[in-house]
Amino acid sequence: MKHSEQSGNVYVADKFYKRLAFNPNYDNQLLEFEAWQARCYKLLKDATKAANWFADVVRRDINPMFFATRGKFLIMEGPFMDMSFRTSLLEFTEEEKIALPATL
């Protein structure tokens, strides 16, 4: 939430490096913003992978109908330079799952 602001029901990135007409720290603040944004995207993508894995395990072990009508959690990104939006299905690979801590 460090560099975000609420706009209606969503949060948008606060491009703080652009606030001043002349920002003597523009380059450093842009790097800080880009690093923050990259961390946010990684966390979002990892959380989506975890939600999909969790749903798979619940369907396998507890309730085959869990989240069955929706299927999978997706991420929509954009707009990109061509004004398009892209939807991605993200899941852990078997190698990523093996590298994660085991549960009891």
Residue pairs with C-beta under 8 A, 6 or more apart in sequence:
1 11
2 36
3 13
3 14
3 16
3 33
3 36
3 37
4 11
4 12
4 13
4 14
5 11
5 12
5 14
6 12
13 33
13 37
15 33
16 29
16 33
17 23
17 25
17 26
17 29
17 30
17 32
17 33
23 29
44 75
45 75
45 90
48 73
48 74
48 75
48 90
49 90
49 91
49 92
49 96
50 92
51 73
52 72
52 73
52 89
52 90
52 91
52 92
53 91
53 92
53 97
55 66
55 67
55 72
55 73
58 66
58 67
59 65
59 66
59 67
59 68
72 89
72 91
73 90
74 87
74 88
74 89
75 87
75 88
75 90
76 85
76 86
76 87
76 88
77 85
77 86
77 87
77 88
78 84
78 85
78 86
79 85
80 86
92 100
